[in-house]
Amino acid sequence: MGFAENMPGRQVGWQGCLISSVVILLGIVVLIVGIYIAIDASCVASAEDWLPDYPGSTFVEQDYSWLRAFGIGETQRILYSSDEVEQVRRWYFERDLAKGNAGASRGGVAALGWAMTAHPDDGTTIILSSVCARELAVGGRGA
C-alpha cells in the first residue's frame, strides 16, 4: 500500500496550486529585497567608515545615481578645506593606513576612493567617491 492510498479524498485543485505559487513567489521577492537592503547597508557603512568628511571642511555638493548617497550605485561628494592639499592628503592616507594596520578591510562590495586638488582660490577641493554594486541600480546612472 502506497502513500497516496493512505490519503483518501485528498486532492489539490488549481486554487491550492495558485496559493502555493503565490507564496513561493512572495518568498523569493522577500529574499531578493532582503539581499538588496543588506548590500546597500553594507556600502553605506563602509563609506561612513572609510570616507569621513575632512575635519573642518565645508560641504560643496553631492551627487548619487540611485536611492541614497553611498548606497547602491555611484556617489561623489565634494568638500572644500582651507588646508593645503598635502595636509589633507596626509590626513586621509594616515587614517587609511592606521585602519588597515588595525585589520579593517576596505569597502567590501564598494569601491571607495578619495582625491584632492588645489582649489583655484587657495585651499583644497576634496572628492570622496563610491561605486557600489552599480549593476543593481536599476535605471540609475550606473546601470
C-alpha positions, 0 to 999 in steps of 0.5 A: 500500500502506497502513500497516496492510498493512505490519503483518501479524498485528498486532492489539490485543485488549481486554487491550492496550486495558485496559493502555493505559487503565490507564496513561493513567489512572495518568498523569493521577492522577500529574499531578493529585497532582503539581499538588496537592503543588506548590500546597500547597508553594507556600502553605506557603512563602509563609506561612513567608515572609510570616507569621513568628511575632512575635519573642518571642511565645508560641504560643496555638493553631492551627487548619487545615481540611485536611492541614497548617497553611498548606497547602491550605485555611484556617489561623489561628494565634494568638500572644500578645506582651507588646508593645503592639499598635502595636509589633507592628503596626509590626513586621509592616507594616515587614517587609511593606513592606521585602519588597515594596520588595525585589520579593517578591510576596505569597502567590501562590495564598494569601491571607495576612493578619495582625491584632492586638488588645489582649489583655484582660490587657495585651499583644497577641493576634496572628492570622496567617491563610491561605486557600489554594486552599480549593476543593481541600480536599476535605471540609475546612472550606473546601470 
